[in-house]
Amino acid sequence: MAKPLYKIVFHNHGKVYELYARRVAASAIWGFTEVGELVFDVHDGVVVDPTEERLRDEFGNTRVLHLPMQSIVRVEEVEKKGQSAIRDAESGEKVVTPFPLPAKPR
């Protein structure tokens, strides 16, 4: 039997993060939830999701996240991994770093 997969949605610095993990449990630290074994997409091709790369840069070396209970919006057990995201907490729109464009010649 495969390990369960969880989608964790939580608030962090005015943004809403959506991450996937294999383990969610009560933390040994009172008032926190432990999230471990984070799951990221592995891309071998040319197409790269900038949000996924940003999340991997921020959390790639993280063994366990200890999230304050009040920051967690939802934890779902899902069948398969969807797209991880960072959204603006006010508007709900995805926070995307714009692709750098060359400067206009003068």
C-alpha positions, 0 to 999 in steps of 0.5 A: 500500500502506498503512503498517503499524500496530503495537501496542506494549505497554510498562511505565511507572511500574507500569502497562502501556501499549498504544499504536498507531503507524505506525513502530517501529525501532531507536533511534539511542540505544543500548538504546532502541526508537524508536516514531513516528507514534502513532495515536489515535482521532478522536471527533466524537461525544459518546462519549469514551473516557477512557483514549484521552483520557488517552493523547492528553493525555500523548503527543499532541504526541510526535513520537517515543518512545524506549522502553528495550528492557527496558520493552517487553513486545511489538510486534505488527503488526496489521490495524486499530487496537484500543482503547488502554489503560493497565493495572495491571501487577500485576492487569492491570485497566484503570486508569480515572479514575472519572466525577466524581459530585456530592456527596451533600447533607447 
